[in-house]
Amino acid sequence: MQLKDKKVMVYGAAKSGISAAGMLQKLGAYVILFDCNTNITKNNFKDKLDIDNRFLLVTGILQEELINTIDLLIISPGVALDHPDILKIKEKNIPIWGEIELAYRYTKGKIIGITGTNGKTTTTTLVGEIMKAYFNEVNVVGNIGNSYSDHALNTSEDAVTVIELSSFQLETIYEFKPDISTILNITPDHLNRHYTMDNYIAMKEKIAMNQTSSELCILNYEDEILRAMADRLKTKVLFFSSARKLAEGLYLEGDNIVYSNKLKKQIICNVNELQILGNHNYENVMDAVGIAIAIGIPLEIITKAVLSFQGVEHRIEYVEKIGGVTYYNDSKGTNPDASIRAIQAMRCPTILIGGGYDKKIPFDDLIEAFNDKVKCLVLLGQTREQFAETAKRHGFTDIVMVEDLKEAVKVSTEKAVSGDAVLLSPACASWGMFENYEQRGRLFKEYVREML
């Protein structure tokens, strides 16, 4: 679709919506920015958008008369496709794209798409670091917090764009096609939005829907859902495994990460040399290495980048050691499976801070994963009662309820003794108590460091 002089509505004035609006202005479209928040004014965007030309801000209630004037809707990922406004727009056969689709249609160069329930941000960041060690023009964008549409128009044929993709973003892709895609894992998440696991799996699978036999999708062999999915894909498939040797792919052999193809096998690194903890991170590394090999980066450059990688903020992030107690920030643990992985990475008795926004995911598997490693559970937020009831049902009773994160840090410190760890890994989203998981994690670090 040629967007010059088209009337395009951007639904949602958060970060990706503002970036999409800016890109549309550069393409010569007439932009209508809509948001339900009536406190927003044009002045909120004066430093980011041309608010005086071919721009209209609409807040509050979306009128049907306005819908009738638009040629295209760009929807923010936080807005569900079954929202009443969106259903009205669908009825009128107006195309609905996400910001990812918009940016993709104007991107040049190679594209790497990364999704999965857990590990996306770590893997995307690591892939970005490896790419930067070899290519001159690299963009790391998407769900990682860097809007794709801020970069798309500036890409050249030599560019490599690494995109972290959430299920929300994948809902609204149509032509999007990465050169290399990967799905790290699939476990229950966002069922308040997608309703069923089948729907959620289908959203993740969309990352490869336009790829052909000349392109590659990298999958986790130890994920039964992904192993079954491989047979449905039109792409070439490369597997990685943390539990068995593969004739072709990446796997753990003892403490070594190994790459094997039909010609030979090569050791990439020893996991004890890595600066990130846990079996799940070894999987992230294998996935990233597979992507780098597929795009043609020499192994010595890959290994050097992997060994220097220090992880990402809010993902089992070391904070401080105070009085013999080590504090870790895993605020990005926004579902039970992510928190299971964080607990498994702990090497000492652990006080776990959990609870938050209810995404309609049970906590049974998380409690079962405690395995005598978690000595106390400190709970806050909307899910704390459900979390506690599940723990008690599984025989875990050392539970403390708190009102806020500051109290959670205080109580956890009181419960901990030298040699213990305090782990913030909520297994829930941050919404309702915090702006996002980043704010939650940064406040946790702030409260911990107040004790120094």
C-alpha angles and dihedrals in degrees: 000000000000105000101191108118092000118133106238126183119208108204109208127031099217124114100293092041093054091047091049090050090052092050091049091053090053088052091055098251125146103243128212110188112199130189133162091225107099092194091072116102134181089259088069088071105033093109094047107035140036096250095177101058131058090336132121127181116205123182137177115020122018110229121216091227089064093046089056091061100055130096099194140012123215107198125203114235092241091064115085120228090233093059108127093242091052092048089055090052092048090053089060091053092240110158114252118204132173122228089259092059092047094051094042093059090062100038124113128196131027122339127205117191121198127188141150136126095269136016096033097123095044092047094044091050093047092047088050091053092049091048092050090054090062111020127058099214114049129155123190108197149146129058089003087082102263110107114237092214091061089067110027098089092051097054122113131200087267094057126112114204117195112197129193107207128197124201087251091058093045091056091075105042120114111158097015109130125171122204088225123021131182138188111198099192142322123226130149113297139140092017088149085068104032096032097206136044090236090059092046092050090048091055092052092047090056089078088079100032096108097037119109136206090278092063133068137236119190117208140182108250091202092061107087092202091055094043089057091044091057090072091057098050123100091209134087107267128217118187132206125196136190092191110045145024117262126207087220124017139036126311147154116262106183103309095335128099106220133193116206131185134164092280105044147330124247132193111234098186146315113264091227088066092058122101094215124079134229143034091271089060091051086057090050090052093049090051093049092048090051090053092048093049091048092053091050107257115153115252095239091059091046093051094048092051093046094051093049094049112113100188130245135291115270095018109104085315116179108236111171144322110230123175090347092306117118119213122208128190113213097157088144087069091103098155135040095256092055090051091048088058091049092050091049089054093056115101100194141040107301139207106209122209109203145158137076139130116011113244092171095252120136121237099214097106091048094054091046088054092060090089093180089302095103109067099177137017119212111193136194139157137040095320099046096105093047090045091051094046091052092049092051091048087058093048099260111131109159093103132146123192117212135180101225144003095265090057089046091058091046094050093044091052091051091051095047127088129193110294094032129111129222110211125191102203105140100185085215139080119266098231117125096030101040139024091242142329090277092061090046091052095046092050090050090054091046092052092047093050091050085073094060 
